[in-house]
Each structure stands twice: as structure tokens, then as C-alpha cells.
Amino acid sequence: MKNLEQYNAIKGFIDEKISPGVMAHGGEVNLISLENNILTLELSGSCGSCSIQAYTSESISNYLLEEFPDLDDVIVTD
């Protein structure tokens, strides 16, 4: 049950705090999985061809690790 609560909290945070900025540039953040305190996200839309995609991925990862200290890692794919 804790995993579901954590998943929902992270999903809500992404939807409220991260997605609007990414969507403003034509991209999308998709939560793929949360397993063993490792969160996997996918960037899609214009993020795949963006020249600063690596910076965006790192920023999102750092933001989530700061907000959710129980996470061991955040993996962002495209």
C-alpha cells in the first residue's frame, strides 16, 4: 500500500509541478514505473529531439529526488 501512496504522490507532483513546464515546450512526462524505490519516467513529444533534453532530464531527476528523499534513483528515458 505504501508503494501505491508514494506512486500517487509522485504522479500528482509531476502533474502539478513538472508537466506544465515541459508541456509549454511541446513535451510530455510519463511515469513508467516505481519499483524498489527507483522511479522511471519517459520524456516524449518534442523532448526527444530537443537540444537540452539531457539538462531537462537531469533537472527533473534532481527535483524529484529532492522532493521525495525515499527514492533511490530517478531514471529518465526518451
N, C-alpha and C positions, 0 to 999 in steps of 0.2 A: 504494500500500500504506500509506503514511503516513496518508492520509485515513481508511482503514478502522481503523487502530490508534487514531487520535485519536477517531473516532466511538465505538469500543468503550469507550475510557477515559471519555469523556464520558457515555455511556449508563450505564456502571457507577456513576459518581459520582452521577448523577441518581437511579438506582435505590436507592443506598445512603444518600445524604446528603440528598436533597431530597424525593423521593416520599413517604417515611414521614410527614413533617410535613404535607404537602399532603393526603395520603390521610386523615390523622386528622381533617381538617375536611371530608371528603367530596369532595375534588377529585382530579384526576389530572394528571400532567405527561407529555406525549407528545412525543418527539423526532421532529420532522418532517423536517428535513434539515440537512446540513452541507455547504455549498458555498462555495468561495473564502473559507474561514475565517469564514464567517457561519453561526451556528447558529440554527435556527428551531425554537421549541417552541410547543406548544399547551397551554393550560390548559383542562380540561374538568370536567364534573361540577358541583359546587356553586360552583366558581371563577367560572363565567360570571355568576352573579348575586350574587356576594359584594361587599360594600361596600368591602372593602380589596383588591380584585383588582389595582388599579394598584400598590399597595405591594408585594404579593406578586410581581408580575411584575418590578418593579424590583429587589427583593431577590434573586430567582433570577438575574436577569441579572448583577448585580454579583458575586454569589457565584461564578458560572461564569467570568466574566472574570478574577476574581482567581485562581481555581484553574487556569485554562487561559489563560495570557497570550498564547498564539499566536492566540487568537480575536480577530477584528477587531470583531465585534459579536454580540450575542445578541438576537434578536427573539422576543418572547413574545406570542402571539395568543390569542384566546379564541373 
